[in-house]
Amino acid sequence: MIVSSASGLTFWGMVGTLGPLAAAGSIIGVLPHYLKVLVLLIGPLFVPFGNFFMGLLTDRLGRKKIFLMTMIIYGVGIVVISLSYTFIPLIIGLMLAEFGVGGEEIPSLSLVSEDSPVSQRAMWLTIISDFDNIGSALIAGLFVIIVNSFMDRIILLSAASVLIIIMVLSRISLPESYKWQESRGQKEKSEITKKSLYIDTNGVNIKRPAYRLSLFVLMTMAISQYTTFGLMAYVIGPYEFPGARTDDMIIFVALVGASVAGFIAAPLISRGRKKYTMYSFGTGFLSTVLIFILIPFLHDTLIFYPLLFLNMMMSEFAWASRTTLEPELAPTRIRGTFIGTVRLAPMIVYPLLVIATSTMPLTDFIALNMGLWLLGFVGAMVWHHYGIETRNVNIDYSEN
């Protein structure tokens, strides 16, 4: 389960980074500004479709079947991207790949939250989600090292092939979620699956919080974290630091910071969600305030890179809150649909911000990020006051 989910999210990280790398001048060469904006919009436009559509299907068909469907879609997309030497095939490949990986995370989060031991649930949710950052960092790092377009394509195809082989082998033997089977009335299958897992307890039964509160807080925090991550890791380079190599390095530094932070976040969030979430968004806001204060010096990469690294660490801490709370705050029968609905909010806002920031001066760009972090901090404080602590909780809520 962990190998399957981690390899799939590594793939998502690779695919999610290909658009910004292409906008920076990698893959098919330097693009005019309006095509940069279009390439940067492909992910934000097609990932939501994958998220929401596959979120609905994962509740109806099961987690395992969606894993296989998404793998085929983004596998085809990667092949098309690797063979692209002009703009139109690149766009088609990105559309397929982004739609496929958009549908990958919801069944992953659902399955891991349902089939992990209760005490280890947050740790595994955080770690497997961090493989998205690791995949992004790996592909960005390789594009920094290899400046030959043909070698970039060979590396992309090779990395994709290795991951697909790992995913096929792991997903063929992967059991379906026992909680999903139970929610669909498959009692006997559910018991057989559960016996093959290390499930020592179902967790503590408590009343589920109101959907309105959960949706409001999660959407607020999602808009904050998702948009600031994308703007600082992927968008600021092509817009504010022209030059393919510098832009590739910005993405690489950002994703290394996020990757490192994931392994720090995992044990911290396992101790409890409410305080961790508030501190994560609070420190993220403060790190952006620091960047705002140092705006006059940001074009010196020796100053900007460390600040970006720190900011992306804070973003990963906040992301761990989201990827843990989203699957924990909905019952099994609608978990995929719930997560997909929450994620529509940031995925609708983000492409609008990509367009809006395309002509923004750097001061306004950072100020916008600061305001978005403040929004997430407010949502985290609301959850700290009115929300529930989901550590060691039975996330099925079926009897409440």
C-alpha positions as CSV (number, residue, x, y, z in Angstrom):
1,M,0.0,0.0,0.0
2,I,2.8,2.4,0.9
3,V,4.9,1.5,-2.1
4,S,1.9,1.9,-4.4
5,S,0.8,5.2,-3.0
6,A,4.3,6.7,-2.7
7,S,5.3,5.8,-6.2
8,G,2.1,7.2,-7.6
9,L,2.6,10.5,-5.7
10,T,6.2,10.6,-6.9
11,F,4.8,10.4,-10.4
12,W,2.4,13.3,-9.6
13,G,5.4,15.4,-8.4
14,M,7.2,14.8,-11.6
15,V,4.1,15.6,-13.8
16,G,3.2,18.6,-11.7
17,T,6.7,20.1,-12.2
18,L,6.8,19.5,-16.0
19,G,4.5,22.4,-16.8
20,P,6.6,25.0,-14.8
21,L,9.8,23.5,-16.3
22,A,8.4,23.8,-19.8
23,A,7.4,27.4,-19.0
24,A,10.9,28.1,-17.8
25,G,12.3,27.0,-21.2
26,S,13.0,23.3,-20.7
27,I,11.6,20.5,-23.0
28,I,10.8,22.5,-26.2
29,G,12.8,25.7,-25.6
30,V,12.0,29.2,-24.5
31,L,8.4,30.3,-24.9
32,P,6.8,33.7,-25.3
33,H,5.2,35.1,-22.2
34,Y,1.6,34.3,-23.2
35,L,2.5,30.7,-23.9
36,K,4.3,30.5,-20.5
37,V,1.0,31.6,-18.8
38,L,-0.9,28.9,-20.8
39,V,1.5,26.1,-19.9
40,L,1.4,27.1,-16.2
41,L,-2.4,26.9,-16.4
42,I,-2.6,23.4,-17.7
43,G,-2.0,21.8,-14.4
44,P,-4.4,24.0,-12.4
45,L,-7.1,23.5,-15.0
46,F,-6.9,19.7,-15.5
47,V,-5.9,18.5,-12.0
48,P,-9.2,19.6,-10.5
49,F,-11.1,17.5,-13.1
50,G,-9.0,14.5,-12.1
51,N,-9.4,15.2,-8.4
52,F,-13.2,15.6,-8.4
53,F,-14.1,13.1,-11.1
54,M,-11.9,10.3,-9.7
55,G,-13.0,11.3,-6.2
56,L,-16.5,10.5,-7.1
57,L,-15.5,7.2,-8.8
58,T,-13.3,6.0,-5.9
59,D,-16.3,6.0,-3.7
60,R,-18.4,4.1,-6.2
61,L,-15.8,1.7,-7.7
62,G,-13.2,1.4,-4.9
63,R,-9.7,2.7,-4.3
64,K,-7.8,-0.1,-6.3
65,K,-9.7,0.3,-9.6
66,I,-9.1,4.0,-9.7
67,F,-5.4,3.5,-9.0
68,L,-5.2,1.4,-12.2
69,M,-7.2,3.8,-14.3
70,T,-5.2,6.9,-13.3
71,M,-1.9,5.0,-13.9
72,I,-2.8,4.3,-17.5
73,I,-3.9,7.9,-18.2
74,Y,-0.8,9.7,-16.9
75,G,1.5,7.0,-18.3
76,V,0.2,7.8,-21.8
77,G,0.6,11.5,-21.0
78,I,4.2,11.1,-20.1
79,V,5.0,9.3,-23.3
80,V,3.4,12.1,-25.3
81,I,5.3,14.8,-23.4
82,S,8.6,12.9,-23.9
83,L,8.0,12.7,-27.7
84,S,6.9,16.4,-28.0
85,Y,9.1,18.8,-30.0
86,T,6.3,21.3,-30.7
87,F,3.8,23.2,-28.5
88,I,0.6,21.3,-29.4
89,P,1.7,17.7,-28.5
90,L,3.3,19.1,-25.3
91,I,-0.1,20.6,-24.3
92,I,-2.0,17.4,-25.1
93,G,0.5,15.3,-23.1
94,L,0.3,17.7,-20.1
95,M,-3.5,17.6,-20.2
96,L,-3.6,13.8,-20.0
97,A,-0.8,13.6,-17.4
98,E,-2.3,16.3,-15.2
99,F,-5.8,14.8,-15.3
100,G,-4.4,11.4,-14.4
101,V,-2.2,12.5,-11.5
102,G,-5.1,14.7,-10.3
103,G,-7.1,11.6,-9.7
104,E,-4.2,9.8,-8.0
105,E,-4.1,11.5,-4.6
106,I,-7.7,11.0,-3.5
107,P,-7.7,7.2,-3.6
108,S,-4.2,7.2,-2.1
109,L,-5.2,9.3,0.9
110,S,-8.5,7.4,1.3
111,L,-6.8,4.0,1.2
112,V,-3.9,4.9,3.5
113,S,-6.2,6.6,6.0
114,E,-8.5,3.5,6.0
115,D,-6.0,0.7,6.1
116,S,-3.3,2.1,8.3
117,P,-3.1,1.4,12.1
118,V,-4.9,4.3,13.9
119,S,-1.7,5.4,15.8
120,Q,0.3,5.6,12.5
121,R,-2.3,7.1,10.3
122,A,-1.1,10.7,10.3
123,M,2.6,9.6,9.9
124,W,1.9,7.6,6.7
125,L,-0.5,10.2,5.3
126,T,2.3,12.8,5.7
127,I,5.1,10.6,4.4
128,I,3.3,9.3,1.3
129,S,2.2,12.8,0.4
130,D,5.7,14.1,0.7
131,F,6.7,11.8,-2.2
132,D,4.9,14.4,-4.4
133,N,7.6,16.9,-3.4
134,I,10.4,14.3,-3.7
135,G,9.3,13.5,-7.3
136,S,9.2,17.2,-8.1
137,A,12.7,17.8,-6.6
138,L,14.1,14.8,-8.5
139,I,12.9,15.8,-11.9
140,A,13.8,19.5,-11.3
141,G,17.3,18.5,-10.1
142,L,17.8,16.3,-13.2
143,F,16.8,19.1,-15.5
144,V,19.2,21.4,-13.7
145,I,22.1,18.9,-14.2
146,I,21.2,17.8,-17.8
147,V,20.9,20.8,-20.1
148,N,20.5,18.7,-23.3
149,S,16.9,18.5,-24.5
150,F,17.3,14.9,-25.8
151,M,18.8,13.7,-22.5
152,D,15.9,15.4,-20.6
153,R,13.5,13.2,-22.5
154,I,15.4,10.0,-22.0
155,I,15.6,10.7,-18.3
156,L,11.9,11.5,-18.1
157,L,10.9,8.3,-20.0
158,S,13.3,6.2,-17.9
159,A,12.1,7.5,-14.6
160,A,8.5,7.1,-15.6
161,S,9.1,3.5,-16.8
162,V,10.7,2.5,-13.5
163,L,7.9,4.1,-11.5
164,I,5.2,2.4,-13.7
165,I,6.8,-1.0,-13.3
166,I,6.9,-0.5,-9.5
167,M,3.3,0.6,-9.5
168,V,2.0,-2.3,-11.6
169,L,3.7,-4.9,-9.4
170,S,2.5,-3.3,-6.2
171,R,-1.1,-2.5,-7.4
172,I,-1.8,-6.0,-8.7
173,S,-1.3,-7.4,-5.3
174,L,-2.8,-4.5,-3.4
175,P,-5.9,-5.4,-1.4
176,E,-9.0,-3.1,-1.6
177,S,-9.7,-0.9,1.4
178,Y,-11.5,-3.0,4.1
179,K,-13.4,0.0,5.2
180,W,-14.7,0.7,1.7
181,Q,-15.7,-2.9,1.3
182,E,-17.6,-2.7,4.6
183,S,-19.3,0.5,3.6
184,R,-20.5,-1.3,0.4
185,G,-21.9,-4.2,2.3
186,Q,-19.1,-6.6,1.5
187,K,-18.8,-7.9,5.0
188,E,-17.0,-11.1,4.3
189,K,-14.4,-9.6,2.0
190,S,-13.9,-6.8,4.5
191,E,-13.1,-9.2,7.3
192,I,-10.7,-11.2,5.1
193,T,-8.9,-8.0,4.1
194,K,-8.8,-6.7,7.7
195,K,-7.1,-9.9,8.9
196,S,-4.3,-9.3,6.4
197,L,-3.6,-5.8,7.9
198,Y,-2.1,-4.7,11.2
199,I,-5.3,-3.1,12.5
200,D,-5.1,-3.4,16.3
201,T,-8.0,-1.0,17.1
202,N,-10.7,0.9,15.2
203,G,-10.0,4.0,17.2
204,V,-12.1,6.1,19.6
205,N,-15.8,6.7,18.5
206,I,-16.7,10.4,18.7
207,K,-19.3,12.6,17.0
208,R,-18.3,13.9,13.6
209,P,-18.0,17.7,13.3
210,A,-20.5,19.5,11.2
211,Y,-19.8,19.4,7.4
212,R,-20.2,23.2,7.2
213,L,-17.4,23.8,9.7
214,S,-15.1,21.1,8.2
215,L,-15.6,22.3,4.6
216,F,-15.1,26.0,5.6
217,V,-11.9,25.4,7.5
218,L,-10.4,22.9,5.1
219,M,-11.2,25.0,2.0
220,T,-9.8,28.1,3.7
221,M,-6.5,26.3,4.6
222,A,-6.4,24.6,1.2
223,I,-6.7,27.9,-0.7
224,S,-3.9,29.3,1.5
225,Q,-1.4,26.4,1.2
226,Y,-2.1,25.2,-2.3
227,T,-1.9,28.7,-3.9
228,T,1.1,30.0,-2.0
229,F,3.0,26.8,-2.7
230,G,2.4,27.0,-6.4
231,L,3.0,30.7,-6.7
232,M,6.4,30.5,-4.8
233,A,7.7,27.2,-6.2
234,Y,6.4,27.3,-9.8
235,V,5.2,30.7,-10.8
236,I,7.7,33.2,-9.3
237,G,10.6,31.9,-11.4
238,P,9.2,32.3,-15.0
239,Y,7.5,35.6,-14.0
240,E,10.2,37.3,-11.9
241,F,13.5,35.4,-12.7
242,P,13.7,35.0,-16.4
243,G,16.2,32.3,-17.5
244,A,15.6,28.5,-17.7
245,R,18.5,27.5,-15.5
246,T,17.6,30.0,-12.7
247,D,14.0,29.0,-12.9
248,D,14.8,25.3,-12.7
249,M,17.0,26.0,-9.6
250,I,14.1,27.9,-7.9
251,I,11.8,24.9,-8.4
252,F,14.6,22.5,-7.2
253,V,15.4,24.5,-4.0
254,A,11.7,24.9,-3.2
255,L,10.9,21.2,-3.6
256,V,14.0,20.1,-1.6
257,G,12.8,22.3,1.2
258,A,9.3,20.8,1.1
259,S,10.7,17.2,0.8
260,V,12.9,17.6,3.9
261,A,10.1,19.1,5.9
262,G,7.8,16.2,5.3
263,F,9.9,13.8,7.3
264,I,10.1,16.4,10.1
265,A,6.3,16.9,10.0
266,A,5.3,13.2,10.2
267,P,6.2,12.6,13.9
268,L,5.0,16.1,14.9
269,I,1.5,15.8,13.5
270,S,1.2,12.3,15.0
271,R,1.1,13.9,18.4
272,G,-2.1,15.8,17.6
273,R,-3.6,17.9,14.8
274,K,-5.1,21.0,16.3
275,K,-2.1,22.8,17.7
276,Y,0.2,21.5,15.0
277,T,-2.1,23.0,12.3
278,M,-2.3,26.4,14.0
279,Y,1.5,26.6,14.4
280,S,2.1,25.4,10.9
281,F,0.1,28.2,9.3
282,G,1.3,30.7,11.8
283,T,5.0,30.1,11.0
284,G,4.2,30.0,7.3
285,F,2.7,33.5,7.6
286,L,5.7,34.8,9.5
287,S,8.2,33.3,7.0
288,T,6.3,35.2,4.2
289,V,6.4,38.4,6.2
290,L,10.2,38.0,6.4
291,I,10.4,37.5,2.6
292,F,8.3,40.7,2.2
293,I,10.6,42.7,4.4
294,L,13.6,41.5,2.3
295,I,12.0,42.2,-1.1
296,P,14.8,44.7,-2.2
297,F,17.3,41.8,-1.9
298,L,15.4,38.9,-3.4
299,H,17.0,39.1,-6.9
300,D,20.2,38.1,-5.1
301,T,19.7,34.3,-5.2
302,L,22.1,33.8,-2.3
303,I,19.4,35.5,-0.2
304,F,16.3,34.3,-2.0
305,Y,17.1,30.6,-2.1
306,P,17.4,30.2,1.7
307,L,14.3,32.2,2.3
308,L,12.4,30.1,-0.3
309,F,13.7,26.9,1.3
310,L,12.4,28.0,4.7
311,N,9.0,29.1,3.2
312,M,8.6,25.8,1.4
313,M,9.3,23.9,4.6
314,M,6.5,25.8,6.3
315,S,4.3,25.1,3.3
316,E,4.9,21.3,3.7
317,F,4.1,21.5,7.4
318,A,0.7,23.1,6.4
319,W,0.2,20.6,3.7
320,A,0.6,17.8,6.2
321,S,-2.3,19.3,8.1
322,R,-4.5,19.2,5.0
323,T,-3.6,15.7,3.8
324,T,-4.3,14.3,7.3
325,L,-7.5,16.2,8.2
326,E,-9.2,15.9,4.8
327,P,-9.5,12.1,4.8
328,E,-10.0,12.1,8.6
329,L,-13.1,14.4,8.6
330,A,-15.4,12.4,6.4
331,P,-17.0,8.9,6.7
332,T,-15.8,6.1,4.4
333,R,-18.9,6.1,2.1
334,I,-18.2,9.7,0.9
335,R,-14.5,10.2,1.7
336,G,-13.3,10.5,-1.9
337,T,-16.1,12.9,-2.8
338,F,-15.5,15.0,0.3
339,I,-11.8,15.4,-0.4
340,G,-12.5,16.1,-4.1
341,T,-15.0,18.8,-3.1
342,V,-12.6,20.5,-0.7
343,R,-9.9,20.6,-3.3
344,L,-12.1,22.3,-5.9
345,A,-11.8,25.6,-4.0
346,P,-8.0,26.0,-4.2
347,M,-7.9,24.5,-7.7
348,I,-10.4,27.1,-8.9
349,V,-8.6,30.0,-7.2
350,Y,-5.1,29.0,-8.3
351,P,-5.4,29.4,-12.1
352,L,-7.1,32.8,-11.5
353,L,-4.0,33.9,-9.4
354,V,-1.6,32.6,-12.1
355,I,-3.3,34.9,-14.6
356,A,-3.6,37.8,-12.1
357,T,0.1,37.6,-11.0
358,S,1.4,37.4,-14.6
359,T,1.7,41.3,-14.7
360,M,2.2,41.9,-11.0
361,P,5.3,43.6,-9.6
362,L,7.3,41.6,-7.2
363,T,6.2,43.6,-4.1
364,D,2.5,42.9,-4.9
365,F,3.3,39.3,-5.7
366,I,4.8,38.7,-2.2
367,A,2.1,40.8,-0.5
368,L,-0.5,38.6,-2.1
369,N,1.2,35.5,-0.8
370,M,1.4,37.1,2.7
371,G,-2.4,37.7,2.6
372,L,-3.1,34.1,1.5
373,W,-1.0,32.7,4.4
374,L,-2.9,34.9,6.8
375,L,-6.2,33.5,5.4
376,G,-5.0,30.0,6.2
377,F,-3.8,31.0,9.7
378,V,-7.3,32.4,10.4
379,G,-8.8,29.0,9.3
380,A,-6.4,27.1,11.5
381,M,-7.3,29.2,14.5
382,V,-11.0,28.6,13.9
383,W,-10.4,24.9,13.8
384,H,-8.3,25.1,16.9
385,H,-11.2,26.7,18.7
386,Y,-14.2,24.9,17.2
387,G,-12.8,21.7,15.7
388,I,-12.2,18.2,17.0
389,E,-8.9,16.5,17.7
390,T,-8.8,13.6,15.2
391,R,-5.7,11.8,16.7
392,N,-6.7,8.1,17.5
393,V,-10.3,8.7,16.3
394,N,-12.4,6.2,14.4
395,I,-12.7,8.0,11.0
396,D,-15.7,6.0,9.8
397,Y,-18.1,7.9,12.0
398,S,-20.7,5.3,10.8
399,E,-22.4,5.0,14.2
400,N,-22.4,8.7,15.1
